[in-house]
């Protein structure tokens, strides 16, 4: 409860600061929404030329994309400092200040800054899910209604875990850019059914960088794709393992941190 209270204060203070420059925030929201619309536009153009993609209908891909966008939106809201960690906290020495506070360092890094404009991705993703579910005439059971938010949480945890591990590399190798950008660019691959890829990409997206477990596999139960059922039930396990690994690597990196000096 203490950490939840601190998180609420972090968010409220950051929101107040962003609202001081309302024009800047509106432009950021518009830019983010435009990128989202462009992504959906690609799907529309693709299915304007083909009726299905290896047996997957347009509405099914909209459902998968909407789920992925919902998880990615929450991740983007929380991950702002992960992209700037190497330069802002390691190279400029601000991590010393983090270590002086009586809170876990990772908690502070995740919740000191937020990408507010990415909340539109969550809303757009939910709208896409509703539209696709209506077009597909999905009738979720009571169990599926309770499983859906769990799958969203698991997807967010998997995204965060992957990039926390990549961010932790900055503790050993000081670099302003790091290795996050090329991996982040792989996220769109996880928004499509793994069956459209070759064996190497299927293995990569499932077991090495498990983006498929954050976006594709969690949707298969709701879409009644029973051939993927074993993967669906592995999603919480993959999230738990990823989160544990991320925390272990982060703590190991903190112990290796040598501060700045002259």
C-alpha positions as YAML, in Angstrom:
chain: A
units: angstrom
residues:
- id: 1
  name: UNK
  ca: [0.00, 0.00, 0.00]
- id: 2
  name: UNK
  ca: [2.91, 2.32, 0.73]
- id: 3
  name: UNK
  ca: [4.36, 1.78, -2.73]
- id: 4
  name: UNK
  ca: [0.94, 2.21, -4.33]
- id: 5
  name: UNK
  ca: [0.49, 5.51, -2.52]
- id: 6
  name: UNK
  ca: [3.91, 6.69, -3.68]
- id: 7
  name: UNK
  ca: [3.12, 5.61, -7.24]
- id: 8
  name: UNK
  ca: [-0.08, 7.68, -7.20]
- id: 9
  name: UNK
  ca: [1.86, 10.70, -5.97]
- id: 10
  name: UNK
  ca: [4.54, 10.18, -8.63]
- id: 11
  name: UNK
  ca: [1.92, 10.02, -11.38]
- id: 12
  name: UNK
  ca: [-0.13, 12.97, -10.13]
- id: 13
  name: UNK
  ca: [2.92, 15.22, -9.85]
- id: 14
  name: UNK
  ca: [4.18, 14.25, -13.29]
- id: 15
  name: UNK
  ca: [0.73, 14.80, -14.77]
- id: 16
  name: UNK
  ca: [0.57, 18.27, -13.23]
- id: 17
  name: UNK
  ca: [3.94, 19.12, -14.79]
- id: 18
  name: UNK
  ca: [2.83, 17.91, -18.24]
- id: 19
  name: UNK
  ca: [-0.46, 19.80, -18.03]
- id: 20
  name: UNK
  ca: [1.47, 23.04, -17.54]
- id: 21
  name: UNK
  ca: [2.25, 22.77, -21.25]
- id: 22
  name: UNK
  ca: [-1.10, 21.62, -22.63]
- id: 23
  name: UNK
  ca: [-0.20, 22.41, -26.25]
- id: 24
  name: UNK
  ca: [2.89, 20.24, -26.07]
- id: 25
  name: UNK
  ca: [0.88, 17.37, -24.55]
- id: 26
  name: UNK
  ca: [-1.83, 17.64, -27.22]
- id: 27
  name: UNK
  ca: [0.75, 17.56, -29.99]
- id: 28
  name: UNK
  ca: [2.35, 14.47, -28.41]
- id: 29
  name: UNK
  ca: [-1.04, 12.74, -28.17]
- id: 30
  name: UNK
  ca: [-1.88, 13.62, -31.78]
- id: 31
  name: UNK
  ca: [1.50, 12.37, -33.01]
- id: 32
  name: UNK
  ca: [1.13, 9.12, -31.08]
- id: 33
  name: UNK
  ca: [-2.41, 8.61, -32.37]
- id: 34
  name: UNK
  ca: [-1.34, 9.31, -35.96]
- id: 35
  name: UNK
  ca: [1.32, 6.58, -35.71]
- id: 36
  name: UNK
  ca: [-1.30, 4.18, -34.35]
- id: 37
  name: UNK
  ca: [-3.73, 4.96, -37.17]
- id: 38
  name: UNK
  ca: [-0.94, 4.43, -39.71]
- id: 39
  name: UNK
  ca: [-0.29, 0.98, -38.26]
- id: 40
  name: UNK
  ca: [-3.94, 0.02, -38.63]
- id: 41
  name: UNK
  ca: [-3.83, 1.47, -42.13]
- id: 42
  name: UNK
  ca: [-1.13, -1.03, -43.07]
- id: 43
  name: UNK
  ca: [-3.44, -3.90, -42.06]
- id: 44
  name: UNK
  ca: [-6.28, -2.43, -44.08]
- id: 45
  name: UNK
  ca: [-4.12, -2.08, -47.20]
- id: 46
  name: UNK
  ca: [-2.78, -5.60, -46.74]
- id: 47
  name: UNK
  ca: [-6.25, -7.16, -46.54]
- id: 48
  name: UNK
  ca: [-7.51, -4.98, -49.36]
- id: 49
  name: UNK
  ca: [-5.33, -7.16, -51.57]
- id: 50
  name: UNK
  ca: [-5.79, -10.55, -49.88]
- id: 51
  name: UNK
  ca: [-8.85, -12.09, -48.20]
- id: 52
  name: UNK
  ca: [-6.90, -13.91, -45.49]
- id: 53
  name: UNK
  ca: [-3.34, -14.33, -44.23]
- id: 54
  name: UNK
  ca: [-2.60, -18.05, -43.96]
- id: 55
  name: UNK
  ca: [-6.09, -18.67, -42.64]
- id: 56
  name: UNK
  ca: [-6.31, -15.59, -40.41]
- id: 57
  name: UNK
  ca: [-9.10, -13.13, -41.15]
- id: 58
  name: UNK
  ca: [-8.80, -9.35, -41.04]
- id: 59
  name: UNK
  ca: [-10.95, -9.09, -37.89]
- id: 60
  name: UNK
  ca: [-8.81, -11.67, -36.10]
- id: 61
  name: UNK
  ca: [-5.66, -9.68, -36.82]
- id: 62
  name: UNK
  ca: [-7.42, -6.52, -35.63]
- id: 63
  name: UNK
  ca: [-8.20, -8.35, -32.39]
- id: 64
  name: UNK
  ca: [-4.57, -9.45, -31.98]
- id: 65
  name: UNK
  ca: [-3.33, -5.98, -32.86]
- id: 66
  name: UNK
  ca: [-5.75, -4.34, -30.43]
- id: 67
  name: UNK
  ca: [-4.61, -6.60, -27.60]
- id: 68
  name: UNK
  ca: [-0.96, -5.95, -28.41]
- id: 69
  name: UNK
  ca: [-1.61, -2.20, -28.54]
- id: 70
  name: UNK
  ca: [-3.31, -2.28, -25.14]
- id: 71
  name: UNK
  ca: [-0.34, -4.01, -23.51]
- id: 72
  name: UNK
  ca: [2.16, -1.88, -25.42]
- id: 73
  name: UNK
  ca: [0.34, 1.29, -24.38]
- id: 74
  name: UNK
  ca: [0.70, 0.48, -20.68]
- id: 75
  name: UNK
  ca: [4.34, -0.48, -21.29]
- id: 76
  name: UNK
  ca: [5.06, 2.77, -23.13]
- id: 77
  name: UNK
  ca: [3.54, 4.79, -20.30]
- id: 78
  name: UNK
  ca: [5.95, 3.19, -17.81]
- id: 79
  name: UNK
  ca: [9.09, 2.74, -19.88]
- id: 80
  name: UNK
  ca: [10.18, 6.31, -20.60]
- id: 81
  name: UNK
  ca: [13.17, 6.22, -18.24]
- id: 82
  name: UNK
  ca: [14.35, 2.86, -19.58]
- id: 83
  name: UNK
  ca: [15.26, 4.48, -22.90]
- id: 84
  name: UNK
  ca: [17.13, 7.32, -21.21]
- id: 85
  name: UNK
  ca: [18.68, 5.29, -18.40]
- id: 86
  name: UNK
  ca: [22.20, 4.92, -19.80]
- id: 87
  name: UNK
  ca: [22.67, 8.61, -20.52]
- id: 88
  name: UNK
  ca: [20.53, 10.23, -17.83]
- id: 89
  name: UNK
  ca: [21.24, 8.02, -14.84]
- id: 90
  name: UNK
  ca: [24.58, 6.32, -15.48]
- id: 91
  name: UNK
  ca: [26.62, 8.77, -17.55]
- id: 92
  name: UNK
  ca: [25.26, 11.87, -15.77]
- id: 93
  name: UNK
  ca: [25.49, 10.24, -12.32]
- id: 94
  name: UNK
  ca: [21.82, 10.63, -11.33]
- id: 95
  name: UNK
  ca: [21.64, 7.02, -10.22]
- id: 96
  name: UNK
  ca: [23.52, 8.01, -7.06]
- id: 97
  name: UNK
  ca: [20.49, 10.05, -6.02]
- id: 98
  name: UNK
  ca: [18.20, 7.08, -6.67]
- id: 99
  name: UNK
  ca: [20.28, 4.84, -4.41]
- id: 100
  name: UNK
  ca: [20.01, 7.31, -1.52]
- id: 101
  name: UNK
  ca: [16.23, 7.00, -1.31]
- id: 102
  name: UNK
  ca: [14.53, 4.28, 0.79]
- id: 103
  name: UNK
  ca: [12.80, 2.72, -2.23]
- id: 104
  name: UNK
  ca: [13.86, 0.01, -4.63]
- id: 105
  name: UNK
  ca: [15.85, 1.59, -7.45]
- id: 106
  name: UNK
  ca: [13.83, -0.10, -10.21]
- id: 107
  name: UNK
  ca: [10.58, 1.19, -8.72]
- id: 108
  name: UNK
  ca: [11.94, 4.73, -8.89]
- id: 109
  name: UNK
  ca: [13.25, 4.41, -12.44]
- id: 110
  name: UNK
  ca: [9.92, 3.10, -13.75]
- id: 111
  name: UNK
  ca: [7.71, 5.59, -11.94]
- id: 112
  name: UNK
  ca: [9.66, 8.85, -11.94]
- id: 113
  name: UNK
  ca: [8.49, 9.71, -15.45]
- id: 114
  name: UNK
  ca: [5.60, 8.62, -17.65]
- id: 115
  name: UNK
  ca: [4.76, 8.81, -21.33]
- id: 116
  name: UNK
  ca: [1.25, 10.19, -20.80]
- id: 117
  name: UNK
  ca: [0.40, 10.35, -24.49]
- id: 118
  name: UNK
  ca: [0.63, 6.55, -24.77]
- id: 119
  name: UNK
  ca: [-2.61, 6.21, -22.81]
- id: 120
  name: UNK
  ca: [-4.31, 6.79, -26.17]
- id: 121
  name: UNK
  ca: [-2.77, 3.50, -27.31]
- id: 122
  name: UNK
  ca: [-4.54, 1.70, -24.47]
- id: 123
  name: UNK
  ca: [-7.87, 3.32, -25.37]
- id: 124
  name: UNK
  ca: [-7.41, 2.70, -29.11]
- id: 125
  name: UNK
  ca: [-6.45, -0.91, -28.44]
- id: 126
  name: UNK
  ca: [-9.58, -1.49, -26.36]
- id: 127
  name: UNK
  ca: [-11.74, 0.07, -29.07]
- id: 128
  name: UNK
  ca: [-10.11, -2.20, -31.67]
- id: 129
  name: UNK
  ca: [-10.74, -5.21, -29.45]
- id: 130
  name: UNK
  ca: [-14.41, -4.27, -29.08]
- id: 131
  name: UNK
  ca: [-14.83, -3.74, -32.82]
- id: 132
  name: UNK
  ca: [-13.12, -7.01, -33.76]
- id: 133
  name: UNK
  ca: [-15.03, -8.94, -31.10]
- id: 134
  name: UNK
  ca: [-18.31, -7.53, -32.45]
- id: 135
  name: UNK
  ca: [-17.45, -8.38, -36.06]
- id: 136
  name: UNK
  ca: [-16.35, -11.89, -35.07]
- id: 137
  name: UNK
  ca: [-19.43, -12.29, -32.86]
- id: 138
  name: UNK
  ca: [-17.31, -13.44, -29.94]
- id: 139
  name: UNK
  ca: [-19.21, -14.44, -26.83]
- id: 140
  name: UNK
  ca: [-16.70, -14.54, -23.97]
- id: 141
  name: UNK
  ca: [-17.41, -16.83, -21.05]
- id: 142
  name: UNK
  ca: [-17.21, -15.71, -17.43]
- id: 143
  name: UNK
  ca: [-13.78, -17.34, -17.14]
- id: 144
  name: UNK
  ca: [-12.52, -15.50, -20.23]
- id: 145
  name: UNK
  ca: [-13.73, -12.19, -18.80]
- id: 146
  name: UNK
  ca: [-11.54, -12.76, -15.75]
- id: 147
  name: UNK
  ca: [-8.64, -14.11, -17.81]
- id: 148
  name: UNK
  ca: [-8.48, -11.08, -20.10]
- id: 149
  name: UNK
  ca: [-7.08, -8.55, -17.57]
- id: 150
  name: UNK
  ca: [-4.66, -11.22, -16.35]
- id: 151
  name: UNK
  ca: [-3.36, -11.65, -19.90]
- id: 152
  name: UNK
  ca: [-2.98, -7.88, -20.26]
- id: 153
  name: UNK
  ca: [-0.94, -7.71, -17.05]
- id: 154
  name: UNK
  ca: [1.21, -10.63, -18.23]
- id: 155
  name: UNK
  ca: [1.80, -8.92, -21.55]
- id: 156
  name: UNK
  ca: [2.90, -5.69, -19.85]
- id: 157
  name: UNK
  ca: [5.19, -7.62, -17.49]
- id: 158
  name: UNK
  ca: [6.82, -9.45, -20.40]
- id: 159
  name: UNK
  ca: [7.44, -6.21, -22.31]
- id: 160
  name: UNK
  ca: [8.85, -4.51, -19.21]
- id: 161
  name: UNK
  ca: [11.01, -7.50, -18.29]
- id: 162
  name: UNK
  ca: [12.63, -7.71, -21.72]
- id: 163
  name: UNK
  ca: [13.57, -4.03, -21.74]
- id: 164
  name: UNK
  ca: [14.63, -3.96, -18.09]
- id: 165
  name: UNK
  ca: [17.13, -6.69, -18.92]
- id: 166
  name: UNK
  ca: [18.36, -4.71, -21.93]
- id: 167
  name: UNK
  ca: [18.53, -1.51, -19.86]
- id: 168
  name: UNK
  ca: [20.58, -3.30, -17.20]
- id: 169
  name: UNK
  ca: [23.38, -3.74, -19.74]
- id: 170
  name: UNK
  ca: [24.14, -0.04, -19.13]
- id: 171
  name: UNK
  ca: [25.54, -0.94, -15.72]
- id: 172
  name: UNK
  ca: [28.42, -2.74, -17.42]
- id: 173
  name: UNK
  ca: [28.67, -0.95, -20.79]
- id: 174
  name: UNK
  ca: [28.16, 2.80, -20.72]
- id: 175
  name: UNK
  ca: [26.43, 3.85, -23.92]
- id: 176
  name: UNK
  ca: [24.01, 6.68, -24.63]
- id: 177
  name: UNK
  ca: [21.85, 4.69, -27.04]
- id: 178
  name: UNK
  ca: [22.24, 1.10, -25.83]
- id: 179
  name: UNK
  ca: [20.74, -1.96, -27.50]
- id: 180
  name: UNK
  ca: [17.09, -1.14, -26.89]
- id: 181
  name: UNK
  ca: [16.17, 0.48, -30.29]
- id: 182
  name: UNK
  ca: [16.80, -2.57, -32.53]
- id: 183
  name: UNK
  ca: [14.90, -4.87, -30.15]
- id: 184
  name: UNK
  ca: [12.02, -2.38, -29.82]
- id: 185
  name: UNK
  ca: [11.72, -2.40, -33.60]
- id: 186
  name: UNK
  ca: [11.00, -6.14, -33.40]
- id: 187
  name: UNK
  ca: [7.77, -5.60, -31.41]
- id: 188
  name: UNK
  ca: [5.57, -5.36, -34.55]
- id: 189
  name: UNK
  ca: [6.58, -8.93, -35.47]
- id: 190
  name: UNK
  ca: [4.82, -10.16, -32.33]
- id: 191
  name: UNK
  ca: [1.53, -8.59, -33.42]
- id: 192
  name: UNK
  ca: [0.95, -11.21, -36.09]
- id: 193
  name: UNK
  ca: [0.34, -14.97, -35.85]
- id: 194
  name: UNK
  ca: [3.63, -16.82, -35.51]
- id: 195
  name: UNK
  ca: [2.51, -19.27, -38.18]
- id: 196
  name: UNK
  ca: [3.19, -16.72, -40.94]
- id: 197
  name: UNK
  ca: [6.93, -16.75, -40.10]
- id: 198
  name: UNK
  ca: [9.63, -19.31, -40.70]
- id: 199
  name: UNK
  ca: [10.81, -21.65, -37.95]
- id: 200
  name: UNK
  ca: [13.69, -19.40, -36.90]
- id: 201
  name: UNK
  ca: [11.47, -16.34, -36.33]
- id: 202
  name: UNK
  ca: [8.86, -18.45, -34.54]
- id: 203
  name: UNK
  ca: [11.51, -19.70, -32.12]
- id: 204
  name: UNK
  ca: [13.02, -16.23, -31.69]
- id: 205
  name: UNK
  ca: [9.69, -14.53, -30.94]
- id: 206
  name: UNK
  ca: [8.55, -17.31, -28.62]
- id: 207
  name: UNK
  ca: [11.58, -18.40, -26.61]
- id: 208
  name: UNK
  ca: [14.42, -15.89, -27.04]
- id: 209
  name: UNK
  ca: [12.64, -12.52, -27.13]
- id: 210
  name: UNK
  ca: [9.11, -13.63, -26.21]
- id: 211
  name: UNK
  ca: [7.08, -10.87, -27.84]
- id: 212
  name: UNK
  ca: [4.62, -13.50, -29.10]
- id: 213
  name: UNK
  ca: [3.74, -14.34, -25.48]
- id: 214
  name: UNK
  ca: [2.97, -10.66, -24.86]
- id: 215
  name: UNK
  ca: [0.68, -10.14, -27.84]
- id: 216
  name: UNK
  ca: [-0.25, -13.14, -29.97]
- id: 217
  name: UNK
  ca: [-0.57, -16.21, -27.72]
- id: 218
  name: UNK
  ca: [-2.76, -14.45, -25.09]
- id: 219
  name: UNK
  ca: [-5.43, -13.84, -27.75]
- id: 220
  name: UNK
  ca: [-5.70, -17.40, -29.04]
- id: 221
  name: UNK
  ca: [-8.15, -18.61, -26.38]
- id: 222
  name: UNK
  ca: [-10.52, -15.70, -27.01]
- id: 223
  name: UNK
  ca: [-10.32, -16.36, -30.77]
- id: 224
  name: UNK
  ca: [-11.03, -20.06, -30.19]
- id: 225
  name: UNK
  ca: [-7.75, -21.14, -31.78]
- id: 226
  name: UNK
  ca: [-7.40, -24.36, -29.83]
- id: 227
  name: UNK
  ca: [-4.18, -25.42, -31.55]
- id: 228
  name: UNK
  ca: [-2.40, -22.70, -29.55]
- id: 229
  name: UNK
  ca: [-4.03, -23.55, -26.21]
- id: 230
  name: UNK
  ca: [-0.81, -24.90, -24.58]
- id: 231
  name: UNK
  ca: [0.94, -21.62, -25.38]
- id: 232
  name: UNK
  ca: [-1.94, -19.60, -23.94]
- id: 233
  name: UNK
  ca: [-1.65, -21.29, -20.56]
- id: 234
  name: UNK
  ca: [2.13, -20.78, -20.60]
- id: 235
  name: UNK
  ca: [1.72, -16.98, -20.76]
- id: 236
  name: UNK
  ca: [1.62, -16.43, -16.93]
- id: 237
  name: UNK
  ca: [4.63, -18.72, -16.51]
- id: 238
  name: UNK
  ca: [6.61, -16.85, -19.17]
- id: 239
  name: UNK
  ca: [5.66, -13.55, -17.49]
- id: 240
  name: UNK
  ca: [6.76, -14.83, -14.06]
- id: 241
  name: UNK
  ca: [10.07, -16.19, -15.38]
- id: 242
  name: UNK
  ca: [10.75, -13.01, -17.39]
- id: 243
  name: UNK
  ca: [9.97, -10.79, -14.41]
- id: 244
  name: UNK
  ca: [12.20, -12.82, -12.10]
- id: 245
  name: UNK
  ca: [15.07, -12.75, -14.59]
- id: 246
  name: UNK
  ca: [14.68, -9.00, -15.06]
- id: 247
  name: UNK
  ca: [14.77, -8.36, -11.32]
- id: 248
  name: UNK
  ca: [17.82, -10.61, -10.82]
- id: 249
  name: UNK
  ca: [19.75, -8.97, -13.67]
- id: 250
  name: UNK
  ca: [18.82, -5.49, -12.44]
- id: 251
  name: UNK
  ca: [19.91, -6.22, -8.86]
- id: 252
  name: UNK
  ca: [23.16, -7.69, -10.14]
- id: 253
  name: UNK
  ca: [23.72, -4.56, -12.20]
- id: 254
  name: UNK
  ca: [23.08, -2.31, -9.20]
- id: 255
  name: UNK
  ca: [25.75, -4.21, -7.25]
- id: 256
  name: UNK
  ca: [28.18, -3.63, -10.12]
- id: 257
  name: UNK
  ca: [27.42, 0.10, -10.30]
- id: 258
  name: UNK
  ca: [30.53, 2.15, -9.46]
- id: 259
  name: UNK
  ca: [29.08, 5.65, -9.53]
- id: 260
  name: UNK
  ca: [30.76, 8.56, -11.26]
- id: 261
  name: UNK
  ca: [33.91, 10.31, -10.23]
- id: 262
  name: UNK
  ca: [36.87, 12.34, -11.33]
...
